[in-house]
Amino acid sequence: EEKPKSEWASAEVFGAHYDEGRITRTLDPDEVWSWMAARSIERYGEIAKDGGEEFYSEVGHLVVDRQGADGYLDKLL
């Protein structure tokens, strides 16, 4: 359970891993990271079955870029 914002300044470790939502992507300018992400996603069903709890639903994605931006999409596509 994520702590309220008022408690974030405490000396305890804080991380985004306390949330229940994850962004999972295979689009990455680095081909190795993209490949590793795809391999991991392929195993989500097996992990859910072994763990007894569903944790992933594929819902699609939206990518927005502006013309003349840093070329992030050009690197991906």
Residue frames as qw, qx, qy, qz and C-alpha x, y, z in Angstrom:
[[0.000, 0.889, 0.458, 0.000, 0.00, 0.00, 0.00],
 [0.410, 0.471, -0.018, 0.781, 1.38, 3.37, -1.01],
 [0.308, -0.469, -0.456, 0.691, 1.89, 5.90, 1.75],
 [0.158, 0.926, 0.343, -0.025, 0.10, 9.25, 1.56],
 [0.493, 0.676, -0.059, 0.544, 2.10, 12.12, 0.08],
 [0.331, -0.865, 0.171, -0.336, 2.43, 13.73, 3.51],
 [0.820, -0.473, 0.317, 0.062, 4.62, 10.80, 4.62],
 [0.821, 0.524, -0.059, 0.217, 6.97, 10.75, 1.61],
 [0.144, 0.830, -0.406, 0.354, 9.68, 12.71, 3.41],
 [0.813, -0.506, 0.269, -0.102, 10.25, 9.91, 5.92],
 [0.122, -0.659, 0.721, 0.174, 13.58, 8.09, 5.97],
 [0.740, 0.073, 0.666, -0.069, 12.00, 4.87, 4.70],
 [0.211, -0.084, 0.734, 0.640, 12.54, 3.55, 1.21],
 [0.523, 0.551, 0.304, -0.576, 9.94, 4.73, -1.28],
 [0.150, -0.181, 0.770, 0.593, 9.32, 3.38, -4.72],
 [0.549, 0.168, -0.254, -0.778, 6.76, 3.12, -7.48],
 [0.339, 0.048, -0.931, -0.124, 6.61, -0.64, -6.92],
 [0.167, 0.196, 0.748, -0.611, 3.88, -0.10, -4.33],
 [0.510, 0.267, -0.072, -0.815, 1.34, 0.72, -7.01],
 [0.679, 0.165, 0.701, -0.143, -1.00, -1.79, -8.57],
 [0.663, 0.726, 0.150, -0.105, -0.60, -0.52, -12.11],
 [0.544, -0.388, 0.482, 0.566, 2.36, -1.00, -14.35],
 [0.531, 0.740, -0.169, -0.376, 3.21, 0.37, -17.73],
 [0.714, -0.145, 0.621, 0.289, 4.61, -2.39, -19.88],
 [0.500, 0.786, -0.114, -0.346, 6.07, -1.59, -23.25],
 [0.846, 0.026, 0.387, 0.366, 8.06, -3.25, -25.96],
 [0.451, 0.818, 0.076, 0.349, 8.77, -0.08, -27.91],
 [0.532, -0.749, 0.149, 0.365, 12.25, 1.05, -27.00],
 [0.406, 0.844, -0.329, -0.124, 15.00, 2.66, -29.02],
 [0.145, -0.534, 0.832, -0.032, 17.36, 0.05, -27.59],
 [0.720, 0.121, -0.553, -0.402, 16.69, -3.23, -29.39],
 [0.370, 0.081, -0.867, 0.324, 17.99, -5.32, -26.49],
 [0.216, 0.080, 0.572, -0.787, 15.60, -3.72, -23.97],
 [0.639, 0.169, -0.171, -0.730, 12.75, -4.11, -26.44],
 [0.639, 0.140, -0.742, -0.148, 13.56, -7.80, -26.91],
 [0.193, 0.021, -0.830, 0.523, 13.88, -8.42, -23.15],
 [0.406, 0.095, 0.327, -0.848, 10.56, -6.68, -22.49],
 [0.708, 0.155, -0.394, -0.565, 8.81, -8.78, -25.13],
 [0.522, 0.102, -0.839, 0.115, 10.26, -11.99, -23.65],
 [0.035, 0.019, 0.694, -0.719, 9.10, -10.97, -20.17],
 [0.551, 0.125, 0.072, -0.822, 5.58, -10.11, -21.34],
 [0.648, 0.133, -0.667, -0.343, 5.34, -13.50, -23.06],
 [0.411, -0.014, -0.854, 0.319, 5.78, -15.13, -19.63],
 [0.306, -0.216, 0.299, -0.878, 3.18, -13.05, -17.76],
 [0.799, -0.129, -0.278, -0.517, 0.49, -15.72, -18.28],
 [0.759, 0.029, -0.613, 0.216, 2.73, -18.44, -16.87],
 [0.190, 0.184, -0.542, 0.798, 3.73, -16.27, -13.92],
 [0.515, -0.216, 0.087, -0.825, 0.07, -15.44, -13.17],
 [0.856, -0.097, -0.427, -0.275, -0.88, -19.10, -13.33],
 [0.641, 0.066, -0.621, 0.446, 1.97, -20.15, -11.03],
 [0.077, 0.134, -0.442, 0.884, 1.27, -17.29, -8.62],
 [0.072, -0.513, -0.846, 0.127, -2.49, -17.78, -8.64],
 [0.038, 0.770, 0.321, -0.550, -3.24, -14.13, -9.38],
 [0.506, 0.653, 0.350, 0.441, -3.86, -12.22, -12.59],
 [0.357, -0.662, -0.064, 0.656, -1.77, -9.07, -12.76],
 [0.120, -0.307, 0.464, 0.822, -1.73, -8.02, -16.40],
 [0.523, 0.629, 0.560, -0.136, -4.35, -7.04, -18.97],
 [0.359, 0.021, 0.444, 0.821, -3.37, -6.00, -22.45],
 [0.187, 0.768, 0.475, -0.387, -5.25, -2.82, -23.23],
 [0.541, 0.694, 0.243, 0.409, -3.28, -1.33, -26.12],
 [0.459, -0.448, -0.056, 0.765, -1.38, 1.92, -26.26],
 [0.301, 0.923, 0.225, 0.083, -1.35, 5.41, -27.62],
 [0.602, -0.201, 0.112, 0.765, 1.75, 7.20, -28.84],
 [0.191, 0.954, 0.229, 0.017, 1.69, 10.94, -29.44],
 [0.582, -0.238, 0.168, 0.760, 4.57, 12.93, -30.84],
 [0.255, 0.886, 0.120, -0.368, 4.83, 16.32, -32.42],
 [0.747, 0.570, 0.070, 0.335, 6.46, 16.97, -35.73],
 [0.289, 0.755, -0.305, 0.504, 10.01, 18.18, -35.25],
 [0.721, -0.655, 0.165, -0.153, 10.28, 16.62, -31.80],
 [0.324, -0.682, 0.648, 0.097, 13.41, 14.77, -30.69],
 [0.535, 0.394, -0.670, -0.330, 12.76, 11.93, -33.12],
 [0.445, -0.238, 0.789, -0.349, 11.83, 9.37, -30.48],
 [0.811, 0.314, 0.362, -0.335, 9.19, 7.77, -32.70],
 [0.603, 0.681, -0.384, -0.162, 11.52, 7.78, -35.68],
 [0.010, -0.523, 0.837, -0.160, 13.98, 5.70, -33.63],
 [0.559, -0.023, 0.738, -0.377, 11.25, 3.20, -32.78],
 [0.754, 0.478, 0.329, -0.307, 9.55, 2.73, -36.11]]
